[in-house]
Amino acid sequence: MNIHPTAVISAEARIHPSVRIGAYTVIEGEVEIGEGTEIGPHCVITGPTRIGRNNRIYSHAALGGDPQDKKFRGERCELVIGDGNTIREFTTFSRGTGDGGGVTRMGDDNWIMAYVHIAHDCVIGDHTIFANNASLAGHAEVGDWAILGGFSGAHQFCKIGAHAFVGMGSLVNADVPPFVMTSTQYAEPRTINAEGLKRRGFGPERIRAIKNAYRTVYMAGKPLEEAKAELRAMAAESDDVKLMLDFIEASSRGILR
């Protein structure tokens, strides 16, 4: 274990011997850190927090702090971070709340840039990108491979679907279905995230099916229930359309439209 002599480590912490911890970092309470993780200088990690293997956490990150929620009364809640994540400078991740399920959770292989804020009870999948200053309010959910542009934000309880792209400075106040790209200050659907899908190996037929689903929901001028009925027929031949349909039908806030 390579821990700088100025670091302050709680006796309750369980840290794999391969972990590297930089100067003046403070680890408080029940913190578990897995094999191969590197933590830079001047970080503060507060438990209960579990951090998996091979993460890279840069300087001045503040992870596992109390939720910014006036209803929080000190109940036991957690932050859980998976494997292979990159978490850059001055990021802040809060633990969950008792009313919100008790856990803020991040999956694997996410790329989190500087000054990102992830609030209490958020759930983030795998392979996401959060550009500088992107922020999630409490209880937000972000699906696999989604991208949030710089200075973008999501309102509490909003869901951003897999492979979606939230444009720079775009403020999300309703659910963003899978594959959809948003723009403007108050997020509006513009098209699908076609370039991102190509980079992930989606072939022309899959992208064509997703485009047709997008046109049905956003460009055909149909009431949502009628659009959903058409998506059900299309979903029989496309798992991607089924993913979009399932997201729309499960939305509690309503989707951007």
C-alpha positions as CSV (number, residue, x, y, z in Angstrom):
1,M,0.0,0.0,0.0
2,N,1.4,3.4,-1.0
3,I,-0.2,6.0,1.3
4,H,1.5,9.4,1.6
5,P,2.5,10.2,5.2
6,T,0.3,13.3,5.3
7,A,-2.9,11.4,4.4
8,V,-5.4,10.8,7.3
9,I,-7.0,7.4,7.1
10,S,-9.9,6.3,9.4
11,A,-9.4,3.1,11.4
12,E,-12.7,1.9,10.0
13,A,-11.5,2.0,6.4
14,R,-10.7,-1.2,4.5
15,I,-8.2,-0.4,1.8
16,H,-6.6,-2.9,-0.6
17,P,-2.8,-3.0,-0.2
18,S,-2.3,-2.0,-3.9
19,V,-4.2,1.3,-3.5
20,R,-2.3,4.6,-3.8
21,I,-3.3,7.6,-1.8
22,G,-1.9,11.1,-2.3
23,A,-0.8,13.8,0.1
24,Y,-3.3,15.4,2.5
25,T,-6.2,13.2,1.4
26,V,-8.7,12.4,4.2
27,I,-10.6,9.2,4.4
28,E,-13.3,9.3,7.1
29,G,-15.5,6.5,8.4
30,E,-16.5,3.3,6.7
31,V,-14.8,3.5,3.4
32,E,-13.9,0.4,1.3
33,I,-11.4,0.9,-1.6
34,G,-10.7,-1.9,-4.1
35,E,-7.5,-3.2,-5.8
36,G,-5.6,-0.9,-8.1
37,T,-7.5,2.3,-7.3
38,E,-5.4,5.5,-7.2
39,I,-6.5,8.6,-5.2
40,G,-4.8,11.9,-5.7
41,P,-3.9,14.6,-3.2
42,H,-6.3,16.7,-1.2
43,C,-9.3,14.4,-1.7
44,V,-12.0,13.8,1.0
45,I,-13.8,10.5,1.0
46,T,-16.5,10.0,3.6
47,G,-18.2,6.8,4.5
48,P,-20.2,4.7,4.2
49,T,-18.6,4.6,0.7
50,R,-17.6,1.6,-1.4
51,I,-15.2,2.2,-4.3
52,G,-14.3,-0.7,-6.6
53,R,-11.2,-1.7,-8.5
54,N,-8.9,0.3,-10.8
55,N,-10.5,3.7,-10.4
56,R,-8.5,6.9,-10.9
57,I,-9.7,9.7,-8.6
58,Y,-7.9,13.1,-9.1
59,S,-7.1,15.8,-6.6
60,H,-9.8,17.7,-4.6
61,A,-12.6,15.2,-5.3
62,A,-15.1,15.1,-2.5
63,L,-16.9,11.8,-2.5
64,G,-19.5,10.4,-0.1
65,G,-20.5,13.6,1.7
66,D,-23.8,14.2,3.4
67,P,-26.7,14.7,0.9
68,Q,-27.7,18.3,0.2
69,D,-31.3,17.5,1.3
70,K,-33.0,19.2,4.2
71,K,-34.9,16.0,5.0
72,F,-31.6,14.2,5.8
73,R,-31.3,13.4,9.5
74,G,-28.1,11.5,9.6
75,E,-29.6,8.1,8.7
76,R,-27.1,5.5,7.4
77,C,-26.8,5.9,3.6
78,E,-24.1,4.9,1.1
79,L,-22.2,5.9,-2.0
80,V,-21.2,2.9,-4.2
81,I,-18.8,3.3,-7.1
82,G,-17.9,0.5,-9.5
83,D,-14.7,-0.4,-11.3
84,G,-12.5,1.5,-13.9
85,N,-14.0,4.9,-13.4
86,T,-12.1,8.2,-14.0
87,I,-13.1,10.9,-11.6
88,R,-11.5,14.3,-12.2
89,E,-10.7,17.3,-10.1
90,F,-13.2,19.0,-7.7
91,T,-16.0,16.5,-8.3
92,T,-18.7,16.1,-5.6
93,F,-20.7,12.9,-5.1
94,S,-23.3,12.7,-2.3
95,R,-24.4,9.7,-0.4
96,G,-28.1,8.6,-0.6
97,T,-31.0,9.5,1.7
98,G,-33.3,7.3,3.7
99,D,-36.3,8.4,1.7
100,G,-34.6,7.9,-1.6
101,G,-33.4,4.3,-1.3
102,G,-30.3,5.0,0.7
103,V,-27.7,4.6,-2.1
104,T,-26.1,6.8,-4.7
105,R,-24.7,4.4,-7.3
106,M,-22.3,4.6,-10.2
107,G,-21.4,1.7,-12.4
108,D,-18.2,0.9,-14.4
109,D,-15.9,2.7,-16.9
110,N,-17.4,6.1,-16.5
111,W,-15.5,9.3,-17.5
112,I,-16.4,12.1,-15.0
113,M,-14.7,15.4,-15.8
114,A,-13.9,18.3,-13.4
115,Y,-16.5,20.0,-11.2
116,V,-19.2,17.5,-11.9
117,H,-21.8,17.2,-9.2
118,I,-23.8,14.0,-8.6
119,A,-26.5,14.4,-6.0
120,H,-28.1,12.0,-3.5
121,D,-29.8,8.8,-4.7
122,C,-28.7,9.2,-8.3
123,V,-28.1,6.0,-10.3
124,I,-25.5,6.1,-13.2
125,G,-24.9,3.2,-15.5
126,D,-21.7,2.2,-17.3
127,H,-19.5,4.0,-20.0
128,T,-21.1,7.4,-19.5
129,I,-19.3,10.7,-20.0
130,F,-20.0,13.8,-17.9
131,A,-18.2,16.9,-19.3
132,N,-17.0,19.7,-17.0
133,N,-19.6,21.2,-14.6
134,A,-22.4,18.8,-15.6
135,S,-24.8,18.3,-12.6
136,L,-27.5,15.9,-11.5
137,A,-30.1,16.8,-8.9
138,G,-31.3,14.2,-6.5
139,H,-32.8,10.9,-7.7
140,A,-31.8,11.4,-11.3
141,E,-30.9,8.3,-13.4
142,V,-28.5,8.1,-16.4
143,G,-28.3,5.0,-18.6
144,D,-25.3,3.3,-20.2
145,W,-23.2,5.2,-22.7
146,A,-25.1,8.5,-22.2
147,I,-23.2,11.7,-22.6
148,L,-23.8,15.0,-20.7
149,G,-22.3,18.1,-22.2
150,G,-20.5,20.8,-20.2
151,F,-22.6,22.9,-17.9
152,S,-25.7,20.7,-18.6
153,G,-28.0,19.7,-15.7
154,A,-30.8,17.4,-14.9
155,H,-33.8,18.2,-12.6
156,Q,-34.5,15.8,-9.7
157,F,-36.1,12.5,-10.6
158,C,-35.3,13.0,-14.3
159,K,-34.1,10.0,-16.3
160,I,-31.7,10.1,-19.2
161,G,-31.8,7.0,-21.4
162,A,-29.0,4.8,-22.7
163,H,-27.0,6.4,-25.6
164,A,-28.7,9.7,-25.2
165,F,-26.7,13.0,-25.6
166,V,-27.5,16.1,-23.6
167,G,-26.0,19.1,-25.3
168,M,-23.7,21.7,-23.6
169,G,-25.6,24.0,-21.3
170,S,-28.9,22.1,-21.8
171,L,-31.2,21.9,-18.8
172,V,-33.2,18.7,-18.6
173,N,-36.6,18.9,-16.8
174,A,-38.3,15.8,-18.3
175,D,-37.1,12.4,-19.2
176,V,-34.8,12.0,-22.3
177,P,-35.5,8.7,-24.1
178,P,-32.6,6.4,-25.2
179,F,-30.7,7.5,-28.3
180,V,-32.1,11.1,-28.3
181,M,-29.9,14.2,-28.6
182,T,-31.0,17.5,-26.9
183,S,-29.9,21.1,-27.4
184,T,-30.8,24.7,-26.3
185,Q,-30.9,26.0,-22.8
186,Y,-34.1,24.2,-21.8
187,A,-33.4,20.8,-23.4
188,E,-35.4,20.1,-26.6
189,P,-35.1,16.9,-28.7
190,R,-33.3,17.6,-32.0
191,T,-32.3,14.3,-33.5
192,I,-30.8,10.9,-32.5
193,N,-27.2,10.5,-31.3
194,A,-26.2,8.9,-34.6
195,E,-22.5,9.7,-34.4
196,G,-22.2,8.2,-31.0
197,L,-24.1,5.1,-32.1
198,K,-21.7,4.6,-35.1
199,R,-18.7,4.9,-32.8
200,R,-20.2,2.1,-30.7
201,G,-20.7,-0.3,-33.6
202,F,-24.4,0.3,-34.5
203,G,-24.9,-0.7,-38.1
204,P,-27.0,1.1,-40.7
205,E,-30.1,-1.0,-40.1
206,R,-30.1,-0.5,-36.4
207,I,-29.6,3.3,-36.8
208,R,-32.4,3.4,-39.4
209,A,-34.8,1.7,-37.0
210,I,-33.9,4.2,-34.3
211,K,-34.4,7.1,-36.7
212,N,-37.8,5.8,-37.7
213,A,-38.8,5.5,-34.0
214,Y,-37.6,9.1,-33.4
215,R,-39.6,10.3,-36.3
216,T,-42.7,8.5,-35.0
217,V,-42.4,10.1,-31.6
218,Y,-41.1,13.6,-32.5
219,M,-41.8,14.5,-36.1
220,A,-45.1,12.8,-37.2
221,G,-47.3,15.1,-35.2
222,K,-49.1,12.2,-33.5
223,P,-50.4,12.1,-29.9
224,L,-48.1,10.2,-27.7
225,E,-50.4,7.3,-27.2
226,E,-50.8,6.9,-31.0
227,A,-47.0,7.1,-31.4
228,K,-46.5,4.5,-28.7
229,A,-48.9,2.1,-30.5
230,E,-46.8,2.4,-33.7
231,L,-43.6,1.9,-31.6
232,R,-45.1,-1.4,-30.3
233,A,-45.4,-2.7,-33.8
234,M,-41.9,-1.6,-34.7
235,A,-40.4,-3.0,-31.5
236,A,-41.3,-6.5,-32.6
237,E,-38.5,-6.3,-35.1
238,S,-36.0,-4.1,-33.2
239,D,-34.6,-4.4,-29.7
240,D,-33.5,-0.8,-29.9
241,V,-37.0,0.4,-30.5
242,K,-38.2,-1.8,-27.7
243,L,-35.6,-0.1,-25.4
244,M,-37.0,3.3,-26.3
245,L,-40.6,2.2,-25.9
246,D,-40.0,0.6,-22.5
247,F,-38.3,3.8,-21.3
248,I,-41.2,6.0,-22.5
249,E,-43.8,3.7,-20.9
250,A,-41.9,3.7,-17.6
251,S,-41.5,7.4,-17.5
252,S,-43.1,9.0,-14.4
253,R,-42.2,12.7,-15.2
254,G,-43.1,12.4,-18.9
255,I,-40.6,12.7,-21.7
256,L,-39.2,15.7,-23.5
257,R,-41.4,16.3,-26.5
